[in-house]
Amino acid sequence: MLKVEPIPAFQDNYIWAIHDGHSAAVVDPGEAAPVEEFLAARGLALGAIVITHHHGDHQGGVSDLLAAHPTTSSGSPMPVVGPAGERIGGRTQAVREGDTVALEAPAVQFRVLDVPGHTAGHVAYVGDLREAGPAVFCGDTLFASGCGRLFEGTPAQMLDSLDKLAALPGDTRVYCAHEYTRSNVRFARAVEPGNHALAEWESRVDALRQADQPTVPTTVAHERAVNPFLRSREPAVRAAVAAHGGNPANDAAAFGALRGWKDNFR
């Protein structure tokens, strides 16, 4: 039976572990120690490493993990899957949109989407995890109620990337890599104060965080309802961008103004 569990790392990162009770694939291991503790606590073998983009807090633990686990339990070299367009240490499979990733332990399969914007070569992994349901591991492209900063890409690129993710089936679980939800919701409420679904979500987020519980995964359908960056074409969001001094002349300009507003939001 497949499960997906978060491994907290650093201050607000999540490393995702996909496991079948015997072997685990880890997504975006920025540091090795939390992964080792998780594997030991559950009696799991490391079966694969999957990376969405090159930032250190997403791949910084790869070398230590490979040193401790050079092979899988079957004796094969440890798979390290990562974007073809970025430098990923220890990578054994370079992937881009249209590629398929077939892991052996645990036995799961993903299709790859190119989702540039946060970084130039960022990818996301989409798959049906059987008992764990449909899933997308999206790194720092899509967050719960937010999206990543544009460090290497353009507003048009990020908007296109988010459109791809928003087009996934609504029940797809969104496994993002940071616990940014509370601050994202504060911004979303400033953009759409009349969004009733967002108001309800804010209460839920506050309760989860007060209980020291993760706010993720969410779902694609939920993000369509509450995430301003998936709603940048909505009239209420466009009006808010314009009122804030942004340029809503076209989709990319409106999205860029919205992202710029968030960058300076306190």
C-alpha positions as CSV (number, residue, x, y, z in Angstrom):
1,M,0.0,0.0,0.0
2,L,1.5,3.3,-1.1
3,K,1.8,6.2,1.2
4,V,3.1,9.7,0.8
5,E,4.5,11.4,3.9
6,P,6.2,14.7,4.6
7,I,9.7,14.9,6.0
8,P,10.2,18.3,7.6
9,A,13.5,19.9,6.8
10,F,15.3,23.2,7.4
11,Q,12.8,25.8,8.6
12,D,9.8,25.2,6.3
13,N,10.8,22.6,3.7
14,Y,9.0,19.4,3.0
15,I,10.9,16.4,1.6
16,W,8.2,14.0,0.3
17,A,8.6,10.3,0.9
18,I,6.6,7.9,-1.3
19,H,6.8,4.4,0.2
20,D,5.2,1.0,0.2
21,G,6.2,-0.1,3.6
22,H,9.5,-1.5,2.3
23,S,11.2,1.0,0.0
24,A,10.9,4.8,-0.3
25,A,11.5,7.3,-3.0
26,V,12.3,10.8,-1.7
27,V,11.4,14.0,-3.6
28,D,13.7,17.0,-3.2
29,P,16.0,16.0,-0.3
30,G,17.6,19.3,0.6
31,E,19.3,17.6,3.5
32,A,20.1,14.0,4.3
33,A,19.7,13.7,8.0
34,P,15.9,14.0,8.2
35,V,15.6,11.4,5.5
36,E,17.9,9.0,7.3
37,E,15.9,9.4,10.5
38,F,12.6,8.8,8.6
39,L,13.9,5.7,6.9
40,A,15.3,4.3,10.2
41,A,12.1,5.0,12.1
42,R,10.0,3.2,9.6
43,G,12.4,0.4,8.6
44,L,12.5,1.5,5.0
45,A,15.2,1.1,2.3
46,L,16.0,4.1,0.1
47,G,14.8,3.2,-3.4
48,A,15.1,6.4,-5.5
49,I,15.8,10.1,-5.3
50,V,13.7,12.5,-7.4
51,I,14.5,16.2,-7.9
52,T,12.3,19.0,-9.2
53,H,15.0,21.8,-9.6
54,H,18.5,22.7,-8.8
55,H,18.2,24.9,-5.6
56,G,20.3,23.7,-2.7
57,D,17.4,23.2,-0.4
58,H,16.0,20.7,-2.8
59,Q,19.1,18.7,-3.8
60,G,21.7,19.5,-1.1
61,G,21.3,16.1,0.6
62,V,21.8,14.0,-2.5
63,S,25.5,13.5,-2.2
64,D,25.3,12.3,1.5
65,L,22.4,10.0,0.6
66,L,24.3,8.5,-2.2
67,A,27.3,8.0,0.0
68,A,25.2,6.1,2.5
69,H,23.0,4.3,-0.1
70,P,25.0,3.8,-3.3
71,T,22.7,1.0,-4.4
72,T,19.1,-0.1,-4.0
73,S,18.2,-3.2,-2.1
74,S,18.3,-5.1,-5.4
75,G,22.0,-4.0,-5.9
76,S,21.3,-1.5,-8.7
77,P,22.9,1.9,-8.6
78,M,20.7,4.4,-6.7
79,P,18.4,6.2,-9.2
80,V,18.6,10.0,-9.1
81,V,16.0,11.6,-11.4
82,G,16.2,15.3,-12.2
83,P,15.5,18.0,-14.8
84,A,17.6,17.8,-18.0
85,G,17.9,21.5,-18.1
86,E,19.6,22.0,-14.8
87,R,22.7,20.8,-13.0
88,I,21.8,18.0,-10.6
89,G,24.5,16.2,-8.7
90,G,24.6,12.5,-9.0
91,R,21.8,12.4,-11.6
92,T,21.3,9.1,-13.4
93,Q,18.2,10.1,-15.4
94,A,17.7,13.5,-17.0
95,V,14.1,14.2,-17.7
96,R,12.0,16.8,-19.6
97,E,8.4,17.2,-20.6
98,G,7.0,14.1,-22.2
99,D,9.3,11.7,-20.5
100,T,8.2,8.8,-18.2
101,V,9.9,7.9,-14.9
102,A,9.4,4.3,-13.9
103,L,10.7,3.6,-10.4
104,E,11.2,0.0,-9.2
105,A,11.1,0.4,-5.4
106,P,8.6,1.6,-4.7
107,A,6.9,0.7,-8.0
108,V,5.5,4.0,-9.2
109,Q,5.4,5.8,-12.6
110,F,5.4,9.5,-13.3
111,R,5.1,11.6,-16.4
112,V,7.1,14.8,-16.5
113,L,6.0,18.3,-17.1
114,D,8.3,21.3,-17.8
115,V,7.2,24.0,-15.4
116,P,9.8,26.8,-15.7
117,G,9.5,30.2,-14.0
118,H,11.0,29.7,-10.5
119,T,14.0,28.2,-12.2
120,A,14.7,27.8,-15.9
121,G,14.6,24.0,-16.0
122,H,12.1,23.2,-13.2
123,V,10.0,20.1,-13.7
124,A,7.0,18.5,-12.0
125,Y,6.1,14.8,-11.7
126,V,2.5,13.6,-12.2
127,G,1.4,10.1,-11.4
128,D,-1.4,7.9,-10.0
129,L,-0.1,6.6,-6.7
130,R,-2.8,3.9,-6.4
131,E,-4.0,4.0,-2.8
132,A,-2.4,7.4,-2.3
133,G,-4.4,8.8,-5.3
134,P,-3.4,11.1,-8.2
135,A,-0.5,13.3,-7.3
136,V,1.8,16.1,-8.6
137,F,5.1,16.8,-7.0
138,C,5.6,20.4,-8.1
139,G,8.6,21.7,-6.0
140,D,8.5,25.5,-5.8
141,T,6.3,26.2,-8.9
142,L,2.9,25.9,-7.3
143,F,2.4,26.3,-3.5
144,A,-0.7,26.0,-1.4
145,S,-2.4,29.3,-2.2
146,G,0.7,30.7,-3.9
147,C,3.5,30.2,-6.4
148,G,7.3,30.4,-6.4
149,R,9.3,33.6,-7.0
150,L,10.5,34.2,-10.5
151,F,14.2,33.8,-10.0
152,E,15.1,32.6,-13.5
153,G,11.9,32.8,-15.6
154,T,9.4,35.3,-16.9
155,P,5.8,35.9,-15.9
156,A,4.6,34.4,-19.2
157,Q,6.6,31.2,-18.5
158,M,5.3,30.9,-14.9
159,L,1.7,31.6,-16.0
160,D,2.0,28.8,-18.7
161,S,3.5,26.4,-16.1
162,L,0.7,27.1,-13.6
163,D,-1.9,26.7,-16.4
164,K,-0.5,23.2,-17.0
165,L,-0.8,22.3,-13.3
166,A,-4.3,23.9,-13.1
167,A,-5.4,21.7,-16.0
168,L,-4.7,18.5,-14.1
169,P,-7.8,16.6,-12.7
170,G,-9.3,18.4,-9.8
171,D,-8.6,15.5,-7.3
172,T,-4.9,15.6,-8.0
173,R,-3.1,16.1,-4.7
174,V,-0.6,19.0,-4.8
175,Y,2.7,18.1,-3.0
176,C,4.6,21.3,-2.9
177,A,7.9,21.7,-1.1
178,H,7.4,24.5,1.5
179,E,5.0,25.4,4.4
180,Y,4.3,28.9,3.1
181,T,0.5,28.6,3.3
182,R,-0.3,31.0,6.1
183,S,1.6,33.9,4.5
184,N,0.2,33.0,1.1
185,V,-3.3,33.0,2.4
186,R,-2.8,36.5,3.9
187,F,-1.8,37.8,0.5
188,A,-4.6,35.9,-1.2
189,R,-7.1,37.5,1.2
190,A,-5.8,41.0,0.3
191,V,-6.3,40.2,-3.4
192,E,-9.8,38.6,-3.1
193,P,-11.4,39.6,0.2
194,G,-14.8,38.5,-1.1
195,N,-13.7,34.9,-1.8
196,H,-15.7,32.8,0.6
197,A,-13.8,29.6,-0.1
198,L,-10.6,31.5,0.8
199,A,-12.1,32.8,4.0
200,E,-13.0,29.2,5.1
201,W,-9.5,28.0,4.0
202,E,-7.9,30.7,6.2
203,S,-9.6,29.4,9.2
204,R,-8.6,25.8,8.4
205,V,-5.0,26.9,7.9
206,D,-4.9,28.7,11.2
207,A,-6.2,25.6,13.0
208,L,-3.7,23.3,11.3
209,R,-0.7,25.5,12.0
210,Q,-1.7,26.0,15.6
211,A,-1.8,22.2,15.9
212,D,1.7,22.1,14.2
213,Q,0.1,20.1,11.3
214,P,1.0,20.5,7.6
215,T,-1.4,22.4,5.4
216,V,-0.3,20.3,2.4
217,P,-1.1,18.4,0.3
218,T,-4.1,20.4,-1.1
219,T,-5.8,19.5,-4.4
220,V,-5.8,21.1,-7.8
221,A,-9.5,21.9,-7.5
222,H,-8.9,23.6,-4.2
223,E,-6.1,25.7,-5.6
224,R,-8.3,26.7,-8.5
225,A,-10.8,28.1,-6.0
226,V,-8.4,29.9,-3.6
227,N,-5.0,30.5,-5.2
228,P,-4.8,34.0,-6.8
229,F,-2.0,32.9,-9.1
230,L,-4.3,30.3,-10.7
231,R,-7.0,33.0,-10.7
232,S,-5.1,35.8,-12.3
233,R,-7.6,36.0,-15.2
234,E,-10.6,36.3,-12.8
235,P,-12.3,39.8,-12.9
236,A,-11.9,40.3,-9.1
237,V,-8.2,39.5,-9.3
238,R,-7.7,41.7,-12.3
239,A,-9.5,44.6,-10.6
240,A,-7.3,44.2,-7.5
241,V,-4.1,44.2,-9.6
242,A,-5.3,47.4,-11.3
243,A,-6.2,49.0,-8.0
244,H,-2.8,48.2,-6.7
245,G,-1.2,50.0,-9.6
246,G,-0.5,47.0,-11.7
247,N,-0.8,46.6,-15.5
248,P,-3.6,44.2,-16.4
249,A,-3.2,44.9,-20.2
250,N,-2.8,41.2,-20.9
251,D,-2.5,37.9,-19.1
252,A,1.2,37.9,-18.6
253,A,1.4,41.5,-17.5
254,A,-1.4,41.0,-15.0
255,F,0.2,37.9,-13.7
256,G,3.6,39.7,-13.4
257,A,2.0,42.6,-11.6
258,L,0.4,40.1,-9.2
259,R,3.6,38.3,-8.5
260,G,5.4,41.6,-8.0
261,W,2.7,42.6,-5.5
262,K,3.3,39.4,-3.6
263,D,7.1,39.9,-3.6
264,N,6.7,43.1,-1.6
265,F,3.7,42.1,0.5
266,R,4.1,42.3,4.3
